[in-house]
Amino acid sequence: MASILPAAITGGESDRVLKSMDANRYATKKTIAQGMLDIALLTANASQLKYILQVGEKHEFYTLMLTLISISIILQVSAALLAVILTLVNFHKGEVQQRVANILNHFSLAFVVTALFCDIIKMNFGLDPAVPYIHN
C-alpha cells in the first residue's frame, strides 16, 4: 500500500533537500529582503514628499498628500525603531520579557499596517511626477 506521507517523512529523495535547507539562513535572507523593501518604501515616500513640497499648493490635494506622506514616514521609522528594540529583548529571560516583546511586536505590526493604509490612500490621489498638474 502506498504511503500518504510526503517523501521527506518516508525517507525519499526530498529528505536530503530538506536536511540541507538551513532555517536560520532562510530567516536571515528573508529579514534582509524585508529590510530592503522597507528602505525602498521609505525612499519612495521621501521622494514623494520632496515632489509634493516642490509642487506646493498647486497640487489639488496638497494638504492631504503632505499629511499622509508624513504619517507614513513617521510610522515606518517608528516600526523600524521597534524592530531594533525587539532585537535587544531577551525572550529566554522570562515571561515578562516575552509579554513585552509581544506587545512591541503588535505595535510594530499596527504601525506597518497603518503606514500601508496611508500609502494606499495617497496613491489614489495622483502623485505621479510624470503627469503635470495644470490649474487655471
Secondary structure, DSSP 8 states (H G I E B T S, - for coil): ----S-HHHHT-THHHHHHH--HHHHHHHHHHHHHHHHHHHHHHHHHHHHHHHHHGGGSTTHHHHHHHHHHHHHHHHHHHHHHHHHHHS-TTS-HHHHHHHHHHHHHHHHHHHHHHHHHHHHHTT---TTS-----
